[in-house]
């Protein structure tokens, strides 16, 4: 009978811990992300930049080259968008954010990232065939355009840079 009692107490303690510890653990920094501060945003931007620098199609193991390529594309697109938001919200951080956006754009234009789109469109490259391609590439070009447009808005209207770089329209 004592064994059953110990087992019961162990199960109750386990259930209580299972119910409370994960909630406590996950909400430790939640307030910073629901009401972001520069510190929490910079922490996330720095972590993302570090991951983007070392990311390759082999970073993802979905079992599909297409999905691996899409994840690589999406990760760089979202990182660029996050940096655009940082540049818009924190003027003192703009130069760093714009530099990080350019790293993402370089990645997005790399053969490694474009490979998934090219393979889906039988060798048609969305960037090289902007004016004469019969293929759609709408998702690829549309998602790439989101951070690119923000980048151009920030550089033209907020930073007031006169000279154009290779990503400025």
VEXKE-572887 format. One record per residue (C-alpha): residue number from 0; residue in one letter; chain; z negated, x negated, y negated. Coordinates in steps of 0.25 Angstrom, whole numbers, m for minus. Layout:
BEGIN
resi resn chain Z X Y
NUM A A Z X Y .
...
This chain:
BEGIN
resi resn chain Z X Y
0 X A 0 0 0 .
1 X A m3 m11 m9 .
2 X A 11 m17 m7 .
3 X A 17 m4 m11 .
4 X A 9 m4 m24 .
5 X A 13 m18 m28 .
6 X A 27 m14 m25 .
7 X A 26 m1 m33 .
8 X A 20 m9 m45 .
9 X A 31 m20 m44 .
10 X A 42 m9 m44 .
11 X A 35 m3 m57 .
12 X A 34 m16 m64 .
13 X A 48 m19 m61 .
14 X A 53 m6 m66 .
15 X A 45 m7 m79 .
16 X A 50 m21 m81 .
17 X A 64 m17 m78 .
18 X A 63 m5 m88 .
19 X A 57 m14 m99 .
20 X A 61 m28 m98 .
21 X A 76 m26 m99 .
22 X A 75 m17 m111 .
23 X A 65 m26 m118 .
24 X A 74 m39 m115 .
25 X A 87 m32 m120 .
26 X A 81 m27 m133 .
27 X A 75 m40 m138 .
28 X A 86 m42 m148 .
29 X A 92 m28 m149 .
30 X A 87 m26 m163 .
31 X A 95 m38 m168 .
32 X A 108 m32 m162 .
33 X A 105 m18 m167 .
34 X A 101 m22 m181 .
35 X A 109 m36 m181 .
36 X A 104 m47 m189 .
37 X A 112 m59 m193 .
38 X A 104 m67 m182 .
39 X A 107 m58 m171 .
40 X A 122 m57 m175 .
41 X A 123 m72 m176 .
42 X A 116 m74 m162 .
43 X A 126 m64 m156 .
44 X A 138 m71 m163 .
45 X A 134 m85 m159 .
46 X A 132 m81 m145 .
47 X A 146 m74 m145 .
48 X A 153 m86 m151 .
49 X A 146 m95 m141 .
50 X A 152 m86 m129 .
51 X A 166 m85 m136 .
52 X A 167 m100 m136 .
53 X A 166 m102 m121 .
54 X A 172 m89 m117 .
55 X A 185 m90 m108 .
56 X A 191 m80 m98 .
57 X A 183 m86 m87 .
58 X A 170 m81 m95 .
59 X A 173 m68 m89 .
60 X A 174 m64 m74 .
61 X A 179 m50 m74 .
62 X A 188 m53 m62 .
63 X A 200 m50 m71 .
64 X A 207 m60 m80 .
65 X A 211 m48 m89 .
66 X A 197 m44 m91 .
67 X A 192 m58 m93 .
68 X A 203 m60 m104 .
69 X A 199 m47 m110 .
70 X A 184 m51 m111 .
71 X A 188 m64 m117 .
72 X A 196 m57 m127 .
73 X A 186 m46 m130 .
74 X A 175 m56 m131 .
75 X A 182 m64 m142 .
76 X A 186 m52 m149 .
77 X A 172 m46 m150 .
78 X A 166 m60 m154 .
79 X A 176 m60 m165 .
80 X A 172 m46 m169 .
81 X A 157 m49 m169 .
82 X A 160 m61 m178 .
83 X A 168 m53 m187 .
84 X A 156 m43 m188 .
85 X A 147 m55 m191 .
86 X A 156 m60 m202 .
87 X A 156 m46 m208 .
88 X A 141 m45 m208 .
89 X A 136 m59 m211 .
90 X A 145 m66 m222 .
91 X A 138 m79 m220 .
92 X A 142 m79 m205 .
93 X A 157 m76 m208 .
94 X A 163 m90 m207 .
95 X A 156 m92 m193 .
96 X A 160 m78 m189 .
97 X A 175 m80 m193 .
98 X A 175 m93 m186 .
99 X A 170 m87 m173 .
100 X A 180 m76 m175 .
101 X A 191 m86 m175 .
102 X A 186 m92 m162 .
103 X A 187 m79 m156 .
104 X A 201 m77 m162 .
105 X A 205 m91 m156 .
106 X A 200 m86 m143 .
107 X A 207 m72 m144 .
108 X A 221 m80 m146 .
109 X A 219 m90 m135 .
110 X A 228 m89 m123 .
111 X A 215 m87 m114 .
112 X A 211 m74 m121 .
113 X A 225 m69 m123 .
114 X A 228 m71 m109 .
115 X A 223 m57 m104 .
116 X A 231 m50 m114 .
117 X A 244 m58 m111 .
118 X A 242 m56 m96 .
119 X A 241 m41 m98 .
120 X A 254 m40 m107 .
121 X A 262 m49 m98 .
122 X A 262 m61 m106 .
123 X A 263 m54 m120 .
124 X A 254 m61 m130 .
125 X A 248 m51 m140 .
126 X A 247 m61 m151 .
127 X A 260 m68 m149 .
128 X A 268 m55 m149 .
129 X A 262 m47 m160 .
130 X A 275 m43 m166 .
131 X A 284 m41 m154 .
132 X A 275 m37 m142 .
133 X A 278 m24 m135 .
134 X A 265 m26 m127 .
135 X A 253 m19 m133 .
136 X A 241 m29 m134 .
137 X A 234 m18 m142 .
138 X A 220 m21 m137 .
139 X A 221 m36 m138 .
140 X A 227 m36 m152 .
141 X A 218 m25 m157 .
142 X A 205 m31 m152 .
143 X A 210 m45 m158 .
144 X A 213 m38 m171 .
145 X A 199 m33 m173 .
146 X A 192 m46 m175 .
147 X A 204 m52 m182 .
148 X A 204 m41 m192 .
149 X A 190 m43 m195 .
150 X A 192 m58 m196 .
151 X A 203 m56 m206 .
152 X A 194 m46 m214 .
153 X A 183 m55 m215 .
154 X A 191 m67 m219 .
155 X A 199 m60 m229 .
156 X A 189 m51 m235 .
157 X A 175 m57 m233 .
158 X A 177 m72 m232 .
159 X A 189 m72 m242 .
160 X A 196 m84 m235 .
161 X A 210 m87 m241 .
162 X A 216 m95 m231 .
163 X A 220 m88 m218 .
164 X A 217 m93 m204 .
165 X A 224 m90 m192 .
166 X A 217 m77 m189 .
167 X A 218 m72 m203 .
168 X A 229 m61 m205 .
